[in-house]
Amino acid sequence: MTRLQLLTALTLALTALTAGAQTHYEGNIAVGAKAGATLSRMQFNPTVPQTMLPGFMFGATFRYMEERHFGLIAELNIEQRGWKEKFEGYDYAYQRRLTYLQLPMLTHIYFGSNKFHGFFNIGPELGFMIASSISSNFDHDNIEAIAGFPTTNRSTEQFSLPIHRRFDYGLSAGAGIEMIARNKSSFTLEGRFYYGLGDVFGNRKRDAFSSSSGMSVMVTLGYMYRIK
């Protein structure tokens, strides 16, 4: 099964599940905002030595919830991703930050009381890269001129390779808790994992990498207000 087929199958399954839940029960609608921290890296083939790159995210949330444990969430987020290279035994430093406008469309599964919910979120996510920046302490455009630079068993094309695809897609899954207040307000804490299925660099046989997709972990705090 290809990446696109996997994403399509999951989207159809989640849509059918939520549509079935919406047939018999009256729901409620809430809007809100969220912000938090991210840790990200890239899935390169050939492999690139990396550590997790810290960043931030913030965004807006629209949520439709059913009375019996199911709902839908749509978000519009700004999220920082990218990678930070690891140089064992050297003082070199390089990181590339990729900033995305993200649109997750998630099935929301929740349980609990009128004051406290636990929940799971899962579904597809679309994104578009709106910014890219490089930070390094060496001339990454002229590696050959750096005496003693560690190039053995190491890819270096990614240092200056231009972005080939700004559009991104993937799968998100998360879990969290929600504390519900009396005035229709609630506060959420969520941990979420994103697995990218799109490559940022070209992936043809003549290109440097056969895959270059992103993955990230985020922890967010959110505020929701019920409008219906």
Buried (B, 14 or more C-beta within 10 A) or exposed (E): EEBEEEBEEBBEEBBEEBEEBBEEEEBBEBBBBBBBBBBBBBBBEEEBBBEBBBBBBEBBBBBBBBEEBBBBBBBEBBBBBBBBBEBEEEEBEBBBBBBBBBBBBBBBBBEEEEEEBEBBBBBBBBBEBEEBEEEBEBEBEEBEEEEEBBEEEEBBEBBBBEEBEBEBBBBBBBBBBBEBEEEEBBBBBBEBEBBBBBBBBBBEEEBBBBBBBBBBBBBBBBBBBBEE
